[in-house]
Amino acid sequence: MERPRTGITPLIDISSLLPKNNCSAPAGDSGPVVTRLPTAAYEALRTAFQQEMLHCPSIPPPPPEKLLDTCYNLKGCGGET
């Protein structure tokens, strides 16, 4: 079966970094404002995302938790956002 086309190109496959249990809960949900992935999965995804965003200036994350460490200024980055 062919996957539906979403217009989104996957950066990396993090499925092997997600918990392997019998629970059917999703890795993320739309309940909280910030959804957290397991640390290894987040770090792999963040690194791949940052590599793709090298052409855009990053915005320093707000202290103290620095949860938003993948925020970018998209003005002047060119291309579609």
N, C-alpha and C positions, 0 to 999 in steps of 0.2 A: 504494500500500500504506500502510495506517495504521500509525503508530508504536505500539509497545506502551506501555501506560500504566504508569508506574512510581511515580506519586505524587510525583514530583520535578518542579518547575517550573524550566526553565532560566533563569538570570539574563541571560546574554549568549551570543552565538555567537563563540567564539574560533578557529574553524576557519581563518580567514584569517590568523591570527597564528602558526599552527604551521608547522614546516618543510615545504617542498614538495620532496620528493625521491622517488625510486623505491623507497625502503625501506618495507617493510610493518610496521616496528616501531611499537608503540603510543606515544602521547604520554606515557603514564605506565604503570608496571607495579607489581606488588605485591611486588617483590623488596626494595627498600630501605625503610627506615622513613619517609623523607621523599622523595617524588617531586617532581622539579623540572620545571617547564614552561619553555619559552623565556621570557626576561625580559618581552617585550612582552605575551605571552599571560597570564603570571602577574599582571602589573601591572593589566591590564584586568579580569581575573577578581577580583583582590583588591579593586579599587575598587568593583566592582559588589556584591561580598559585603559589604564594609564599609558601603555605603549601606543594604543590607537589614538590617544588624545595629545600626543607630544606637540602637535602644532597649535594647541590652544593653551592660553595662560591659565594656570590653576589658581584657585582662590584659597588662601590659607584657611584651614578649618577652624571653627570657633572653639575656644577652650571651654570647659576643662576636658570634656570627654573626647573631642575631636572625632565625633561619629561621622561627620560629613567630609571625609577626606578625599572625595572624588567629585568635588564641585569645580566647575570650570566657567570662565567667562567666554561665552560663545560668540561675542561680537568680534568680527574680523577673522574668524576661523575658516571661513569659506565653506563651500559645499552645503549639503543639506544637514539640518540638525533635527 
